Amino acid sequence: MAITLDAQVRNDLGRGASRRLRRNAQIPAIIVGANVDTVSITLDEKKLILASIKDEFYKETLTINLDGQAITVKPVAIQRHPVTSRIIHVDFMRA
């Protein structure tokens, strides 16, 4: 079963912008690799948590729907809050 996540492009960058996103149940993330410019995105926190519980999230490729474009990625790094273990940022690499 393939995991698909919906994302939006993020233009407002920086620490303050990321904190505002997290307060609104959004997780900042980036997509890197494949000789394409890095894309900053936001993901819905609840959908990301539900996807990250599954083993397929870490073992198989994921599909991110970004502005009508399907991008195949794998999670490379997941940053979590040191006390609450809440996901605070995800790095994806194009597959």
Secondary structure, 3 states (H helix, E strand, C coil): CCEEEEEEECCCCCHHHHHHHHHCCEEEEEEECCCCCCEEEEEEHHHHHHHHHCCHHHHCCEEEEECCEEEEEEEEEEEECCCCCCEEEEEEEEC
